[in-house]
Amino acid sequence: MANHVTDTITLVSGNKSATRRWHEIIDVLESYEGDLSAAPFLKKKEEVSNKWMEKNVGAKWASIIDIGPSVMHVSSAWSPTIKFFEKLGKHLKKLDADVTMHMTYSDEFVNFAGACAYVEGNFKDQSQSADWFVRMRADKIGYPIDDYDPTEDEEFWNWIHEEIETWAEDLVEELES
């Protein structure tokens, strides 16, 4: 069984044209049961395969699991959908040079987690491994690393998600300056 990665892609800001296109893309994806390979901006010169998905989306398979007005939550296999995120940003930039998006992602076992941002055509990514998160959390709550067990910390997952959401916002701010 594949490790599932949960990605949250957020349209932070975009003009009317970019926002309308965002919603059109989501409508198309919904009609294909959320399968990201159906995104109309992805070029399909060959049949969609695991290789094509890895090259164009970033994961062997990926689909939307929930949608909001400016956010899509995606589940993917083994890898985050960073390539999809970048291609979506480039596509929307054609409609709005100032389009801003960010994405957070985390492996279901926290083998890795991170965030990325796309601002005015610029991209930046930040990620860390499970060991890093465990060390940082133990330090934050004042436990010696040898005594800390994340499975006994009810707030561990919430803390990770708050941390990577902060990273996403900081990356946007950094790219805007």
C-alpha positions in Angstrom: 0.0 0.0 0.0 1.3 3.4 -0.9 2.0 6.1 1.6 -0.6 8.7 1.1 0.4 12.4 1.0 -2.2 15.1 1.8 -1.7 18.3 -0.1 -3.6 21.5 0.4 -3.4 23.9 -2.5 -4.7 27.4 -1.8 -5.4 30.3 -4.2 -4.3 33.2 -2.0 -5.1 36.0 -4.5 -5.9 36.3 -8.1 -7.8 38.7 -10.3 -11.2 37.9 -11.7 -9.8 36.0 -14.7 -7.5 33.8 -12.7 -10.1 33.1 -10.0 -12.7 32.2 -12.7 -10.2 29.9 -14.3 -9.4 28.3 -10.9 -13.1 27.5 -10.6 -13.3 26.2 -14.2 -10.4 23.9 -13.5 -12.0 22.6 -10.3 -15.2 22.0 -12.2 -13.4 19.9 -14.8 -11.5 18.0 -12.1 -14.8 17.3 -10.2 -16.3 15.9 -13.4 -13.4 13.4 -13.6 -13.9 12.4 -9.9 -11.1 14.7 -8.8 -8.4 13.0 -10.9 -5.6 15.7 -11.3 -4.5 14.2 -14.6 -7.7 15.7 -16.1 -6.6 19.2 -15.5 -7.1 21.1 -18.8 -3.8 22.9 -18.6 -1.7 19.7 -18.5 -0.5 18.6 -21.9 -1.2 15.0 -22.8 1.1 14.0 -25.7 1.0 10.4 -24.4 -1.4 8.1 -22.5 -1.7 8.9 -18.8 0.6 6.5 -17.0 2.4 6.4 -13.7 5.4 7.9 -15.5 3.3 10.6 -17.1 1.8 11.4 -13.7 5.1 11.6 -11.9 6.4 13.9 -14.7 3.4 16.2 -14.8 1.7 16.0 -11.4 4.5 14.8 -9.2 2.9 11.6 -7.9 1.8 8.2 -9.4 -1.8 9.1 -8.8 -3.5 12.1 -7.2 -7.1 13.2 -6.7 -9.1 15.9 -5.0 -10.6 14.7 -1.7 -12.3 18.0 -0.8 -12.8 21.4 -2.3 -13.5 24.9 -1.0 -13.9 28.2 -2.8 -10.2 28.9 -2.9 -8.7 25.6 -1.7 -8.3 22.0 -2.9 -7.3 19.1 -0.7 -5.5 16.4 -2.6 -4.5 12.9 -1.8 -1.5 11.5 -3.7 0.7 8.4 -3.7 4.2 8.7 -2.2 5.0 12.2 -3.3 3.4 15.7 -3.0 1.8 17.2 -6.1 4.4 20.0 -6.4 4.8 19.7 -10.2 1.0 20.1 -10.6 1.1 23.1 -8.2 3.9 24.8 -10.2 2.1 24.1 -13.5 -1.1 25.5 -12.1 0.7 28.6 -11.0 2.2 29.1 -14.4 -1.1 28.6 -16.1 -2.9 31.1 -13.8 0.0 33.6 -14.2 -1.0 33.9 -17.9 -4.2 35.5 -16.6 -2.8 37.4 -13.7 0.9 38.3 -13.4 0.4 38.8 -9.6 -1.3 35.4 -8.9 -0.4 34.1 -5.5 -0.8 30.5 -4.3 0.6 28.3 -1.6 0.6 24.6 -0.8 1.2 22.5 2.3 1.9 18.8 2.2 2.5 15.9 4.6 3.1 12.2 4.3 0.6 10.2 6.4 3.5 8.9 8.5 5.3 12.2 8.5 8.2 10.8 6.6 8.3 14.4 5.3 6.1 17.5 5.4 6.5 20.9 3.8 5.1 23.9 2.1 5.7 25.8 -1.1 4.5 29.1 -2.6 4.0 30.5 -6.0 4.0 34.3 -6.2 4.2 36.4 -9.3 5.9 33.6 -11.2 8.4 32.8 -8.5 8.4 29.4 -6.7 9.9 28.4 -3.3 9.7 25.1 -1.4 10.6 24.1 2.2 10.4 20.6 3.7 11.7 18.6 6.5 11.9 14.9 7.6 10.1 13.1 10.4 13.2 13.2 12.5 13.4 17.0 12.3 9.7 17.4 13.3 10.2 15.0 16.3 13.3 16.9 17.5 11.6 20.3 17.1 8.5 19.2 18.9 10.4 17.6 21.8 12.4 20.8 22.1 9.3 23.0 21.9 7.5 21.2 24.7 10.6 20.8 26.8 11.2 17.0 26.5 14.6 15.5 26.2 14.6 13.8 22.7 15.3 10.4 24.3 12.1 10.7 26.4 9.8 12.1 23.7 7.3 9.8 21.9 5.2 11.6 19.3 2.6 8.8 19.5 1.9 9.9 23.1 1.6 13.6 22.1 -2.0 14.4 21.2 -1.0 17.7 19.7 1.9 16.4 17.5 -0.2 16.3 14.2 -1.9 19.6 14.9 1.5 21.2 15.6 3.0 19.9 12.3 0.0 21.2 10.3 0.2 24.6 12.1 4.0 24.7 11.4 3.7 24.0 7.7 0.8 26.4 7.3 3.1 29.1 8.9 5.9 28.0 6.5 3.5 28.5 3.5 2.5 32.0 4.7 6.1 32.9 5.3 7.2 31.7 1.9 4.5 33.9 0.3 5.6 36.9 2.3 9.3 36.2 1.4 8.5 36.0 -2.3 6.4 39.1 -2.2 9.2 41.2 -0.7 
